[in-house]
Amino acid sequence: MKTLKIYRLISLVAVLFLAAATTASAAPKKILFFTKSSGYEHSVISWKKGQPSFAEKILLDLGAKNGWVFTFSKDGSKFSPEYLAQFDAVFFYTTGDLCSEGTDKQPPMTPAGKQALFDYVRGGKGFIGTHAATDTFHTANESKKGPDRYANHGKDADPYCCFIGGEFIIHGAQQVATNRVIDPKFPGFEKTGDSFAFLEEWYSLKDFAPDDHALTVMDAPHMKGSMYERPPYPNTWARQEGKGRVWYTSMGHREDVWTNPTFQQILTGGIKWALGEVPADVTPNLQTAAPGAYTNPKYIKKEK
């Protein structure tokens, strides 16, 4: 009888342990969606009358479908090792020098907070960036006008530009443009086919990190505008940052892009990979995927 009670006690402990383990494994992943705009504030991430932005509403829906909990913030002063430790990934849709108050007058980051982000990801966490995340922390606080904006800076680039894997130069008129899919095996690209196209504000980008793993490449030669007079270049990519994962796409300007099924599939796959929920091979591939990526468009001075 005593042996039976001990057996039952052991069984109960095992059941409780299993339940606790199951609960822990099912705990939702936490993502910080950070949208401070020290430069231009895009309407898709603008808070109006205290309501979540358009992009945030889409993310709430994606979070409910995938077991993710989002925290929405524009407060850069919170960035610290302790604050970031509560999240599994950080998601940027930002502009400008985030260490200055800038356009939206929201509290800026400190240089230590900026470094905390780098350390957080390098320690094994995830980073996601959409659209204007590359229009952030420009090298030497470059002006948005002038030929220096088009220059390759290499080792002189701002550490954030190296971290995210590329830097915004300029964009032209919104247009339908083709994205060639480089890695159909990467999460989110299973149903896109060899290419996809829709109306968007497409970025012309530079200073790609040599270890970028290009996921899509812009068909720049067939686009309208001098800023696209260049060889094909990456538009979406992934890379390792220390033990962590960085994923970026320049898509996300328009509201109808955020509701586009293809964009949502690609974004969901990128978030899953950045969170470490799904694996992927991110071997650097710029030389084969976009051998002319480092050729920037020729600067054309605008007439007054």
N, C-alpha and C positions, 0 to 999 in steps of 0.2 A: 504493500500500500504506500509506504514511504517512497519507494522507488518510482511508483507511478506519479506521485505528486511532483517529484523532482523532474521527471520527464515532461510533465505538463508545464511546469515552470520554465524549463528550457525551451519548450516549443513556443510558449507565449513570448518569451524574450526574443526568439528568432523571428516571430511574426512581427513584433513591434519594430525590430531592427530593419526588417525588409520593408515595412511600411514607411519608416523614416527615410530609408535610402531611396525608395520610389518617389516620395514627396520631394526630396532634395533634387533628384534628377529631373523632375518635372517643373521645378521652379522656373518661372519666366525669366528670360534674359532681359537685362535692363540697358536701355540705350539713351544717351543724352543727345538730343537734337538741338544743336547750338546755332543760333541764327543772328548773332550780332552783326550789324551792318555799319562799320565805320566809314565805308564808302557808300555806293549806291544801294538802296534797299529795294529788292525785287518785290513786286506785289504778291507773289505767290507765298512769301514767308512773312508778310506784314500782318501784325496784329491790329485788328479793327474792333473798337468797342469792347475790348477785353475778350474777344472770341479767338479760338485757335485759328491759325492761318489756313489757307487752302491746302498747302502741303502737309500741315500737321493733321488735318482731318483725314487725308489719305493714309498717313502713317498710322493713325489710330486704328483704321480699318485693317491695314496690313498687320499691325501688331496683334489685333484680336484673332486673326487667322493663323498666325504663326507663333503665338505664345511669347510675344515681346511686349515689354512695358516701356513706354517712352516718357522721358522728362523733357519738357520744352523750356528753353532758357535763352536769354539774350545778355545775361549778366556774366561778363568776363572775369569779374573780380573773384568769382567763386573757384576758379581753376587753381587747384593745389593737389598734391598727392592724396591727401585725405578725402577731398571731394570726389576726385575721379575714381577712387578705389571702389565706390559703390556701383559703378557701371561696368558692363561687359564690353561696351563699344561706345565711341563718341562719333557723332555724325555732324559734319559741318555743312552749312549753306550760309556762307559769310562773305563779306567784302572788306577790303582795305586793311589798314594797320590796326589790328585788334587791340593793340596796346595804347590806342588813343580813343577818346570818347567818340569822336567823329560824328557822322550823320545822325544816327539814331539816339545819341546822347545816353546810351546805356553804359553801365560801368565797364571800363576797359580791363583787359588782362594786365598782369604785371609780367615783366620778362621772366620771372620765376615761374609764373603760371604757364607761360608758353613752353618753358623747358619741362614743366611737369607733364604736359601733354606728350612730348616726345618720349620721356622716360616711361610714362604709362603704357604707350603702345609697344615700345621696345621690350618692356617686361612681359609681353605676351597677350596684350589686349588688341582690340580692333578699332580701325578708323575707317569711316565712310565719308566720302565727299561728293556732293552733286553741284553741277553748274558753277556758280561763282566761288566755290571753295578754292579754285585756282586763281581767282581774282582777289587774293588775300595775301597779306605780308609780302608785297612785291620787293624784289631785289633793290636795295638802296633807296627804298621809297620812290621808285620811278614815277615820273609823271605819266599820265595816260596820253600825253601828247609828245611827239618828238621821236627821232630815229633811235634813241637809246632804248625805247620801249621794244624795239624789234631785235635788239642785239642778243646774242647768246652770251651768258655770263659764266657758265660753267662753275668753277670752284668759288666764284665770287657771289653766287646766288644766295638769297636768303635761306637759312636752314629749313624753314617751313616749305619753301618751294622744292628743295631736295627731298624733304620728307613726303610730300604729297605726290611727287613724281613728275611735275610739270608746272608750267606757268602760263596764264592767260596773256595774250598780246592785245587782241582786238576782235571784234565781231562785225560782220556785215549785216545786210538786210536779212530778215527772216525768210527762209526758203525751204523747199523740200530738197533734202540731200540724202545721198545713199551712204550707209554705214556698212562696210564689208566685215563680216564676222570672221575673226581670226581663230578663235578657240571655241568651237561648238560644244566641247566637253565641259567647259566651265559652267558652274551652276548659274541657271537663268537663261542660258542660250540654247537649251535643248530644243525649243520650238521656233526659234527665230529664222531658221533657214540660213542660207549663205550670206544674206544681206537683208536689210530693212531700210525703210525711208519714211519720213514724215516731216511736216512743217515744224521748224524749230529755229531758235536763235543759236547758230552754231559758232563755237569759239575757234579761233585760230590760236594755236598753242605753241610753246617753245620749251627749251631746256628740259627735255624729258630725261628722267633718271635712267642711267645705263642699265639698271636692273629691272626696269619696267617689263611687265608681261602684258603686251598689248592684247586686248580682247576684241576691240573694233577699231577700224581705220577709216577715216573720212576720205571720200572720193573727191578730194579737193580740186583736181584739174577740171572737173565738170561743174563746179560751183560758180556762182556769179559774184564778182567782187574782187578787187585787187588783193585783199587780205587772204584770199584763197588761192592765189597764183603761186603755187608751191606743190611739191610732191605730196602724195598721201601721207597722213600723219595720224597717230593714235588719238582716239576720242574717249575711249574707256579702257582702263587698265587695272592691274593688280600688282602688288609687290610685297615682298617681305620687308619688315622694318625690325631688325633684331629678331626677337621671338614673336613679334606681333605681325599684324596683317593690315595693309592699306589698300583700299579699293576706291576708285574714283571714276565718275562719268561726267562729261561736260553737259549732258542733257539735263533738263529740268527747269527751263525758263518759263515755258507756257503752262497754263492750267490744264489744257487738253493733252499735254504730254504726260502730266502726272496721272491722268485717268486712262492713258493709253495702255492696253493690255501688254504690249511688247515691252514698254518701259517698265511697267510694274513687275513683269517677270524678271527682267534684267536686274532691276533694283533689289528685288527680293533675293535673288541668287547671290548678289554681291554682299548683302547684309548677312545672309547665312554663312557665307565664307568668312567674312570679317569677324563674325562671332565665334568662329571655329566649329560651327554646327555641321558643316560639310567640308570635305577635303578638296583640294584642287592642286594641280601642278602649275606653279607660277615661275617656271624657268624663264629667265630673261630671253626675249625674242625680237627685240627691236630691229636687229640687222636683217632678219628675214621678213618680218611682218611689215616694216615700214623703213626700208633702207635710206630713204630721203628725208626722214623725220626732222633732222637737224638743219635742213635748208628752210630758212624763214622767208616770208614774203618780203619783197622789196618795199622799203618805206617810200611812200609818196606823200610829199608835203601838200596839205590842203590849202587851197587858195582862200584868202580872207574875203 
